């Protein structure tokens, strides 16, 4: 153990540990405010293949008075690739580090972080919280499922749960593009996105560039076939193969006989998001358009399914893909699936689990999160699940942030109020700035409720909406269209 004061206000303690009989070296980093400790402990999650992210989350937690901690799990953080740790020198899975990544180091983080906090302050934290998104969200769910005593409250957003299925589902778009040899440009993709928004945006009674009523959206990509998209001064004709690709991206992966494998993207979601956060990306290289796989799913395939870092994703046939999907589920469900719907132990210890997920998420399918929530309800029938687990969907919001829709403002404070004061959140405040520079506010509704416009108030203001069991869609007025 080593300790150093890194500023006049903070002491950082680094605890290095190893698991019995294994050659791992795990670091847990604990940051402790010298003054103004709020009596709470906060553990922060990672992203992609990284157990921890940058210092921004730690800095934010410290600024709010938390003792805060994260861990490297025993390997160099790299959110996009596990190449430094996935395989051992003989090309086999490094099961020790994989177990750390899946679950073990999360529990270590909780135990060490709270122990160091107790030693430093002379008393244990009054309350302990988890805070993470994406992989950090999955980590939070793993804590609730496997280590229910670790945290009083878990903030787990856009969770990468159902890992064994949704990760191979992410490569579906690449398989379709390569097999059908259709690689739409960003401009052509935008034509489909814009058309789907135009077709379904108003189904909730408000035209605001966001599809809130996904259930009633019946956009047909084939309706664009033969139309012309204006692309940077040139024109491009939308083809039937392009429309077929778009249909399959929204449908989600299917087997040869049409059986369901996993969910697809919500309508209005971008297919080739920047920063490589897209599932149907491609580019022109040496005069030819080729697929650009999302690195997380590409590296999952290379290192964990094929165990071959040189494997070429573009060679996958539909049959190969179906086998790959089955292999991922069979080999990794038990260790990293993070889909156990029985949260009885977490409920019994008084824990609270709070999640929001952007419906416009480009890489983690929101239907996978609602599927899990519904399975918890089914598994724990007879129990009021809402007393300990609540889910909020954010229409138009991307992966953990951004997008056209209002983004949750301070959900962690709502979790704290729920845990410490019993104030369960019925809505979640969210805000954004629209294309016209106006502030848009919403109170996101607890799933499965939806946000229903009253038809009269300012559509940019949260008070013009109520939570309802379903949409009673109104035809948007010309005044609403002009204002927005």
Secondary structure as GFF3:
##gff-version 3
##sequence-region A 1 484
A	DSSP	beta_strand	2	7	.	.	.	ID=ss1
A	DSSP	beta_strand	10	17	.	.	.	ID=ss2
A	DSSP	beta_strand	26	33	.	.	.	ID=ss3
A	DSSP	beta_strand	40	44	.	.	.	ID=ss4
A	DSSP	alpha_helix	56	63	.	.	.	ID=ss5
A	DSSP	beta_strand	67	71	.	.	.	ID=ss6
A	DSSP	alpha_helix	95	99	.	.	.	ID=ss7
A	DSSP	pi_helix	100	104	.	.	.	ID=ss8
A	DSSP	alpha_helix	105	121	.	.	.	ID=ss9
A	DSSP	beta_strand	127	133	.	.	.	ID=ss10
A	DSSP	alpha_helix	135	146	.	.	.	ID=ss11
A	DSSP	beta_strand	153	157	.	.	.	ID=ss12
A	DSSP	alpha_helix	163	169	.	.	.	ID=ss13
A	DSSP	alpha_helix	172	180	.	.	.	ID=ss14
A	DSSP	alpha_helix	186	200	.	.	.	ID=ss15
A	DSSP	three_ten_helix	201	204	.	.	.	ID=ss16
A	DSSP	three_ten_helix	221	224	.	.	.	ID=ss17
A	DSSP	beta_strand	228	231	.	.	.	ID=ss18
A	DSSP	beta_strand	234	237	.	.	.	ID=ss19
A	DSSP	alpha_helix	240	251	.	.	.	ID=ss20
A	DSSP	beta_strand	282	285	.	.	.	ID=ss21
A	DSSP	beta_strand	288	291	.	.	.	ID=ss22
A	DSSP	alpha_helix	295	299	.	.	.	ID=ss23
A	DSSP	pi_helix	300	305	.	.	.	ID=ss24
A	DSSP	three_ten_helix	313	315	.	.	.	ID=ss25
A	DSSP	alpha_helix	318	336	.	.	.	ID=ss26
A	DSSP	alpha_helix	344	348	.	.	.	ID=ss27
A	DSSP	beta_strand	352	358	.	.	.	ID=ss28
A	DSSP	alpha_helix	366	379	.	.	.	ID=ss29
A	DSSP	three_ten_helix	385	387	.	.	.	ID=ss30
A	DSSP	beta_strand	389	394	.	.	.	ID=ss31
A	DSSP	beta_strand	407	408	.	.	.	ID=ss32
A	DSSP	alpha_helix	411	421	.	.	.	ID=ss33
A	DSSP	beta_strand	427	433	.	.	.	ID=ss34
A	DSSP	beta_strand	439	445	.	.	.	ID=ss35
A	DSSP	beta_strand	450	453	.	.	.	ID=ss36
A	DSSP	three_ten_helix	462	464	.	.	.	ID=ss37
A	DSSP	beta_strand	465	468	.	.	.	ID=ss38
A	DSSP	alpha_helix	478	483	.	.	.	ID=ss39
###
